[in-house]
Amino acid sequence: MAGQAPPSFRPDAILQQARSNNAAGIRALMKAGVPVEFSNQIGQTALHVAALWGSVEAAKELLDLGADVNVENTRGSTPLHFAAGAKARTREICELLLDAGGDTGLSDLSGRLPYEAAESDEIRALLDGPDPRIFACSASGDVAGLRQLYEEDPQHDTDVFNADGMAPLHLAARGGHMGAVAFLLQKGSFVDMQDWDGNSALHHAVREGHKGVVTLLIRGKASLSVRNFNKSEYGQGSWNSGGRQLQPLHQTPLTVAVEAGDAEMAEVLLSAGADPSCVDFDGKAPLHEALEMQDDELAELLIRHGADVNRGSKDFASPLHQAANRGMLALLRLLVSKGAALDAADEGGWTPVMLAARAGKAAAVEALLVAGADACIKNSAGATAAHLAAVNGKPDVCRCLAQHAPAALAVTNAEGKTPAEVAKTPEVAALLAAAGGGGGSAAGEQP
């Protein structure tokens, strides 16, 4: 019955009583020996739970019994952080904690203050949050409004967050409001402040294509190497370092510009010193992105500014592998001209010419062979580019190999067979045999 501890109970029962707003049950558990500061594996005490669920009576009982109003869980969150976003009776639970000495100035391990968890302006103001005008004026570019606010409150902090996790500088930059950006920087806004998704003001300005704001931020010493957070399902999870929860780092402003296909913006960033070979969370560099989009202009721009033409990604061992596989002739020639390794092999021993041969990209195969690629190299399965062209029925590639690398037609695979002997079709078998690649009949499709 209410007010009595059950004959057999676990100490964590106090957390359930706090959620259920059962003050009498909490009192009974305390009498049975459960400590008021009991916490679960992540440091949540009964007061944290009561704050989260808006269990006002339970919270009052806990405070009367000596609970620490500013106790922190393993993430540094106090009950007031939870009360700010309480599921019920938000104002009541916040006022109760404030009256008991709840500190609105304590930040958690992510640097967030209690007011930042609140959705309404009413609760944000109650928890000593910023004047909402700073966000509205920044978002609309209302410099006069910002000036009025600072005349009224000269010490108002600029590095504060709205309910969406964005600071005034982010809002002004996203909107392309140069006057507001300049005003906020003058008032001391941290130019590299990141929003809750890890985006800096520079990320926002780049994404929206505001070249003037980008230039202004760079003049204000904005970092070109700040990376936002990976928000995909793959990137979710618990990332910790020294007890501090981290987000997997992802894109720099340059990567954002390249992803948007904005060569003009990329030029601005590269000219200012952005690293053309920086990689995102998935190991993809801007050059990989440009190749994926088959954007010759961006790829050439990145290479001209020093992008590593031999750096691989999780999908391809090198940019040349990527261009060869997709038959991107202009980009392939550009990479070769800039020193890309012609015979670099991936973990399976596949070279760029092998990928082009398997895909039937005859022009790419020819360009690689003319540049000096070795068609006699075997992959880990013992196949050459000619074997791959033959077994996949690519006659145009076979003709190209016969013309530019005839010696490759006589090389045998791991089973001792020439390309002609593994040919998929009679046409390819006859073509290779006529070119001097040994006799053979169509072998049928092979894996």
KEMIFI-953217 format. One record per residue (C-alpha): x, y, z. Coordinates in steps of 0.001 Angstrom, whole numbers, padded with zeros to 6 digits, always signed. Each point is the difference from the previous one (the first is absolute). Layout:
<recs>
XYZ
...
</recs>
This chain:
<recs>
+000000+000000+000000
+001095+003625-000551
+002512+001238+002542
+001407-003423+000759
+003066-001624-001507
-000776-003423-001488
+001402-003057+001841
+002598-000398-002735
+001192+002994-001966
+002983+001319-001904
+001600+003370+000751
-000820+001203-003528
-003693-000189+000943
+000424+003577+001201
+000457+001081-003621
-003331-001558-000965
-001720+001659+002949
+001423+003347-001120
-001328-000534-003531
-003416-000940+001391
-000005+003064+002249
-000493-002196+003068
+001306+002081+002888
-001242-002487+002599
+001757-002864-001785
+003246+001978-000003
-000349+000655+003705
-000519-003688+000691
+003014-001039-002028
+002133+002519+001837
-001117-001467+003316
+000920-003431-001346
+003552+001195-000609
+000072+001175-003594
+002287+003077-000197
-001476+003159-001461
+003083+000355-002232
-000430-003481-001554
+000713+000148-003761
-000061-002359-002951
+002918-000831-002314
-000101+003405-001681
-000233+001943+003225
-003722+000732-000101
-001347+000596+003496
-003645-000018+001026
+000038+003796-000165
+001154-000113-003632
-002856-002382-000785
-002582+002051+001857
+001163+003131-001835
-000254-001712-003384
-003540-001239+000573
-001259+003122+001753
-000600-001929+003213
-000271+003066+002212
-001134-001691+003219
+002668-002691-000289
+002675+002637-000638
-001127+002005+003034
+000186-003111+002162
+003506-000782-001278
+001177+003537+000683
-001499-000101+003497
+001880-003239+000581
+003309+001615-000924
+000416-000586-003735
+002642+002207-001626
-001846+002356-002343
+003119+000418-002156
+001115-003647-000146
+001550-000914-003355
-000367-003224-001960
+002861-001492-002023
-000699+002469-002804
+000171+002957+002370
-003754+000657-000170
-001748+001293+003112
-003703-000460+000849
-000560+003510-001352
+001183-001114-003454
-002734-002646+000038
-002642+002284+001486
+000506+002464-002858
-001384-002592-002396
-002301-001770+002458
-002764-002162-001435
-002588+001674+002269
-000396+002940+002407
+003163+001594-001351
-000318+003372+001689
-000932-001526+003364
+002948-002378+000106
+002421+002698-001150
-001211+002443+002631
+000245-002669+002711
+003619-000733-000895
+000874+003689-000312
-001515+000721+003412
+002128-002826+001407
+003191+001533-001421
+000169-001445-003498
+002891+001636-001830
-000880+001238-003509
+003688+000601-000714
+001158-003622+000164
+000787-001436-003426
+000093-003694-000873
+002955-001730-001664
-001209+001202-003407
+000136+003586+001282
-003781+000406+000045
-001784+002002+002667
-003424-000989+001355
-001886+002651-002004
+001224-001574-003245
-002164-003076+000638
-003162+002118+000198
-002268+000412-003012
-002091+002982+001091
+001201+003561+000445
-001798+000031+003355
+002111-002801+001467
+003171+001253-001652
-000521+003391+001655
-000772-001657+003349
+003337-001824-000213
+001961+003189-000707
+000036-000607-003752
+000839+002732-002510
-002318+002714-001238
-001893-001591-002944
+000437+003210-001992
+003636-000854-000645
-001066-003013-002060
-002816+001736-001848
+002150+003002-000907
+002944-002159-001082
-002188-002217-002166
-001623+002969-001719
+003135+002118-000268
-001501+002716+002206
+003158+001847+001030
-001991+002860+001503
-001814-002488+002228
+003275-001554+001094
+001416+003423+000745
-003070+000853+002106
+000331-003244+001963
+003635+000727+000840
-000799+003565+000995
-002425-001467+002526
+002325-002800+001079
+003632+000661-000986
+001171-003237+001643
-002404-002322-001821
+001834-003148-001069
+000239-000561-003765
+000920-003685+000227
-003393-001324+001028
-002277-002566-001617
-003609-000055-001102
-002258-003040+000400
+001362-001421-003265
+003582+000159+001226
+001104+002962-002106
+001822+003113+001177
-000732+003504-001326
+003078-000074-002229
-001209-003225-001633
-003390+001540-000735
+001491+003176-001439
+002491-001929-002148
-002643-002426-001269
-002177+002927-001009
+002824+001766-001795
-000291+003083+002215
+003438+001575-000165
-000917+002935+002243
-001257-002263+002772
+003025-002283-000344
+002358+002973+000268
-001887+001372+003022
+000076-003304+001858
+003699-000498-000689
+000623+003503+001304
-001903-000905+003166
+002241-002984+000567
-001762-002943-001618
+002316-002999-000207
+000421-000361-003746
+000458-003786+000186
-002876-000715+002376
-001722-003208-001128
-003727-000663+000079
-001413-003254+001329
+000670-001665-003348
+003605+001178+000072
-000437+002646-002694
+001881+003261+000374
-001172+003296-001458
+002328-000708-002919
-001742-003312-000685
-003350+001767-000104
+001169+002806-002266
+001690-002437-002392
-003031-002282-000156
-002279+002925-000856
+002421+001439-002537
+000599+003330+001753
+003425+000861-001399
+000153+003437+001644
-000686-001423+003449
+002567-002751-000589
+002616+002608-000852
-000955+002044+003068
+000284-003029+002292
+003365-000974-001459
+001235+003533+000623
-001268-000488+003545
+002397-002968+000338
-002622-002734-000407
+001598-003427-000020
-000126-001803-003339
+000520-003377+001669
-002950-000121+002416
-002014-003149-000699
-003667-000508+000673
-001497-003214+001375
-001034-003082-001910
-003735-000342+000561
-000688-003176-001953
-001234-003133+001718
+003462-001472-000558
+001545+002819+001967
-002324-000234+002997
+001023-001579+003265
+001999+000683+003104
+003320+001660-000798
+002036+000734+003100
+003448+001275+000814
+001056+000458+003595
-003624-000166+001112
-001047+002702-002480
-002562-000914-002597
+001147+000831-003507
-001634+000126-003415
+001711-001582-002996
+001567+002854-001957
-001039+000333-003624
+000206+002842-002536
+002045+003192-000250
-001467+003033-001789
+001951-000988-003135
-001666-003410-000078
-003373+001722+000321
+000832+002241-002971
+001146-002931-002133
-003046-002058+000906
-002149+002917-001171
+001935+000167-003278
+000934+003617+000752
+003361+000476-001731
+000055+003748+000649
-000422-000511+003733
+002575-002794+000002
+002460+002366-001707
-000516+002590+002755
+000677-002576+002708
+002972-001588-001739
+001564+003388-000696
-000350+000777+003702
+001907-003169+000900
-002604-002754+000364
+001501-003495-000053
-001020-001625-003316
+000729-003489+001351
-001992+000152+003253
-002191-003066+000489
-003488-000358+001445
-001249-002555+002512
-000178-002639-002737
+003533+000653-001224
-001139+001847-003132
+002040+003003-001152
-001418+002874-002073
+001663-001428-003123
-001870-003280+000484
-003236+001966+000207
+000793+001945-003167
+000795-003232-001848
-003208-001580+001217
-001923+002966-001413
+002114-000150-003176
+000721+003685+000440
+003109+000709-002093
+000188+003641+001072
+000006-000744+003720
+002422-002909-000353
+002454+002129-001974
-000344+002813+002531
+000741-002323+002910
+002976-001583-001746
+001372+003409-000946
-000103+000926+003690
+001906-003108+001015
-002574-002745+000561
+001687-003377+000485
-000607-001860-003273
+000947-003335+001559
-002082+000113+003161
-002566-002779+000166
-003451-000121+001518
-001999-002816+001554
-001408-000785-003469
+003070+000373-002220
+003728-000455+000559
+000728+003251-001824
-001737+002722-002005
+001379-001648-003144
-001779-003251+000903
-003211+002003+000380
+000370+001797-003343
+000995-003195-001830
-002894-002004+001388
-002490+002591-001248
+001749+000799-003244
+000449+003677+000840
+002485+000663-002758
+000711+003696+000496
+000489-000404+003735
+002078-003121-000505
+002364+001866-002323
+000177+002880+002452
+000943-002342+002854
+002653-001696-002130
+001448+003357-000996
+000261+000959+003676
+001939-003102+000976
-002621-002559+000991
+001539-003446+000480
-000974-002022-003090
+000476-003448+001506
-001070+000581+003594
-001903-003046+001244
-002786-000342+002537
-000181-002727+002648
-001109-002503-002623
+002837+000906-002318
-002256+001878-002423
+001624+002807-001984
-001861+002830-001757
+000328-001675-003413
-001604-003169+001393
-003038+001931+001211
-000350+001768-003344
+000370-003308-001869
-002629-001780+002056
-002414+002903-000449
+000538+000061-003765
+001412+003544-000012
+002199-000390-003075
+000962+003678-000270
+001131+000006+003627
+001995-003206-000546
+001692+001543-003029
+000853+003208+001850
+001555-001981+002856
+001999-002248-002326
+001270+002932-002056
+001067+001654+003255
+001991-003106+000924
-002266-002202+002106
+001148-003626+000201
-002690-002324-001372
+001923-003132+000992
-000450+000514+003738
-002171-002618+001711
-002413+000610+002855
-000140-002251+003067
-002236-002440-001895
+002588-000279-002760
-001907+001927-002663
+001341+002774-002250
-001967+002793-001611
-000272-002175-003115
-001495-002902+001961
-002552+002361+001532
-000955+001456-003383
-000279-003486-001508
-002019-001635+002735
-002417+002942+000063
-000407+000058-003785
+001489+003430-000776
+001199-000206-003647
+000930+003686-000326
+002288-000253+003018
+001535-003205-001397
+000763+001756-003312
+001597+002855+001910
+002180-002401+001997
+000949-001879-003163
+001157+003279-001551
+001768+001591+002978
+001034-002965+002182
+000152-003141-002121
+002296-001725+002479
-002832-000012+002554
-002035-002348-002217
+002473-002822+000625
+000112+000335+003778
-001716-002873+001821
-002176+000274+003094
+000143-002044+003202
-001503-002966-001856
+002547+000232-002792
-002478+001413-002521
+000485+002876-002431
-002621+002710-000477
-001222-001741-003179
-000636-003158+001984
-002288+001726+002498
-001875+002113-002560
-003718+000397+000653
-001034+000005-003672
+001245-001621-003225
+000546+003487-001411
+002426+000944+002763
+001734-003398-000079
+000559+000259-003754
+001169+003611+000256
+002598-000842+002621
+001154-003147-001800
+000460+001951-003225
+002029+002596+001860
+002402-002683+001121
-001451-000665+003388
-000201-003766-000355
-002833-002253-001079
-003201-000279+001928
-003733-000330-000173
-002611+001958+001886
+000198-001079+003616
-003361+001316+001085
-000603+002587+002661
+002206-000282+003042
-000334+001668+003355
</recs>
